[in-house]
Amino acid sequence: MISLDIVGLREGNHPFTIESTAQDIPHLPAEYTGLVTVQGLLQKHGRRYTIDATATGQAHFTCDRSLEEFDEDISADLSLSYIVDPALAAEQAGKGQDLDEEVIRGIREEDKRIDITEDVRQVLAVAIPLRHVAPAYRDVPLEQLHPALAPKARAADDEPVDDRWAALKNLKRT
């Protein structure tokens, strides 16, 4: 669980760093291994709390090009706003997964912590790249790695594959 204590917090900026194992974050994609670190700034202004942070975790992938296994650090930014408003907190109760980052979230006056576990999970899940290419192969063209996939160049004087369509070459647009 990744949460921030807000009991007795004074006005102003409060830097924080929280580390948690990937297994302690429910439903975090299986690619993440080891520690997940959330580092940022908690700001308190009156009844409002603002969190600006970066979540970082190490992910284990199999390269789509070479089938080699590799680890890569994945980072994602997180920005959340909370306000002490019991009515808003009651309205949003149970909808934590459905709230966007842009939505101001309500918390009760008796809350002692702000739990950001679900938000960290969501931003890290979205930050996983669609293509898993090892750093050594990112600048190498696919045809160079696998020459059999390279398109075969045809000479200009080769005969067409199917001569029934040869007459179409003579048609011109007007």
C-alpha positions in Angstrom: 0.0 0.0 0.0 1.3 3.4 -0.9 -0.1 6.2 1.3 0.8 9.6 2.7 0.3 10.6 6.3 -1.6 13.9 6.6 -2.2 14.0 10.4 -0.7 17.2 11.8 0.7 18.2 8.5 1.5 21.9 8.4 0.9 24.3 5.5 3.4 24.2 2.7 5.5 21.8 0.7 6.5 18.4 1.9 8.8 16.2 -0.2 8.3 12.5 0.1 9.8 9.2 -1.1 7.9 5.9 -0.7 9.1 2.5 -1.7 7.0 -0.6 -2.1 7.5 -4.0 -3.6 5.6 -4.7 -6.9 3.9 -7.6 -5.2 2.4 -5.2 -2.6 0.5 -3.3 -5.2 -2.7 -5.2 -6.1 -3.2 -5.9 -9.8 0.0 -4.3 -10.9 1.0 -5.9 -14.3 3.2 -8.9 -13.9 6.0 -7.2 -15.9 6.9 -5.1 -12.9 9.5 -6.7 -10.5 11.3 -5.5 -7.5 10.7 -2.1 -6.0 8.3 0.6 -7.0 9.4 4.1 -5.9 7.1 7.1 -5.7 8.9 10.4 -5.3 7.3 13.8 -5.2 5.9 16.7 -3.4 2.8 16.9 -1.2 1.5 20.5 -0.9 -1.0 21.5 1.8 -2.9 24.8 1.4 -5.8 25.1 3.8 -8.2 22.2 3.2 -6.6 21.3 -0.1 -3.8 18.7 -0.7 -2.0 18.4 -4.0 0.4 15.6 -4.9 2.9 15.9 -7.8 5.0 12.7 -8.0 6.8 10.3 -10.3 6.3 6.6 -10.0 9.2 4.4 -11.1 9.4 0.7 -11.3 11.6 -1.9 -13.1 9.9 -4.1 -15.6 11.0 -7.3 -17.1 10.3 -7.9 -20.9 11.1 -10.3 -23.7 12.4 -8.4 -26.8 9.9 -8.5 -29.7 12.8 -8.5 -32.2 15.5 -10.8 -30.7 13.5 -12.8 -28.0 16.2 -11.7 -25.5 15.0 -10.9 -21.9 15.8 -7.5 -20.6 14.9 -5.2 -17.7 14.0 -1.5 -18.1 13.0 1.3 -15.8 9.6 2.7 -16.4 8.5 6.1 -15.1 5.2 7.8 -15.0 4.1 11.2 -13.7 1.2 11.5 -11.3 -0.7 14.7 -10.3 -3.6 14.5 -7.8 -5.7 17.0 -5.9 -7.7 16.4 -2.8 -10.0 18.6 -0.7 -11.4 18.0 2.8 -15.1 17.7 1.9 -17.1 14.9 3.7 -20.0 15.2 1.2 -17.8 14.9 -1.8 -15.9 12.0 -0.1 -19.2 10.2 0.5 -20.3 10.7 -3.1 -17.0 9.4 -4.5 -16.8 6.4 -2.0 -16.1 3.2 -3.8 -15.4 5.0 -7.1 -11.6 5.3 -6.7 -10.8 3.3 -9.8 -13.1 5.4 -12.0 -11.8 8.8 -11.0 -9.4 10.6 -13.5 -6.3 12.4 -12.4 -8.0 15.7 -13.2 -10.9 15.1 -10.7 -10.6 16.7 -7.3 -11.1 14.0 -4.8 -12.9 14.4 -1.5 -11.5 13.2 1.8 -13.1 13.2 5.2 -11.9 15.3 8.1 -11.1 12.2 10.1 -8.9 10.7 7.4 -5.3 10.2 8.5 -3.8 9.1 5.3 -4.2 9.6 1.5 -4.0 6.2 -0.3 -2.5 6.6 -3.8 -1.9 2.9 -4.5 -4.6 2.6 -7.1 -3.4 5.8 -8.9 0.2 4.5 -9.0 -1.0 1.2 -10.4 -2.9 2.9 -13.1 -0.2 5.2 -14.3 2.4 2.4 -14.3 0.1 0.0 -16.1 -0.5 2.6 -18.9 3.3 3.4 -19.1 4.2 -0.1 -20.3 5.3 0.3 -23.9 3.3 -1.6 -26.5 6.5 -2.8 -28.3 9.2 -4.4 -26.1 12.4 -3.8 -27.9 15.7 -4.2 -26.0 17.9 -1.1 -25.9 20.6 -2.8 -28.1 18.1 -3.2 -31.0 16.2 0.1 -30.9 18.2 1.7 -33.6 18.7 -1.4 -35.7 16.4 -1.9 -38.7 14.3 -5.1 -38.5 15.6 -6.1 -42.0 19.2 -6.0 -40.6 18.3 -8.3 -37.7 16.2 -10.7 -39.9 17.4 -10.6 -43.5 14.7 -13.1 -44.5 12.0 -10.5 -43.8 13.6 -7.9 -46.2 11.5 -7.4 -49.3 13.1 -8.9 -52.4 14.0 -6.2 -54.9 12.9 -6.9 -58.5 14.9 -5.8 -61.4 13.2 -3.4 -63.7 13.6 -5.7 -66.7 12.0 -8.7 -65.0 8.8 -9.9 -66.6 5.6 -9.4 -64.7 4.4 -12.2 -62.6 1.0 -12.4 -64.4 1.1 -11.1 -68.0 -2.7 -10.8 -68.1 -2.3 -7.4 -66.4 0.5 -6.1 -68.6 -2.0 -4.3 -70.8 -3.0 -2.1 -67.9 0.5 -0.6 -67.8 -0.3 1.2 -71.0 -3.4 3.0 -69.6 -2.8 6.6 -68.7 -4.8 9.0 -66.5 -6.3 12.0 -68.2 
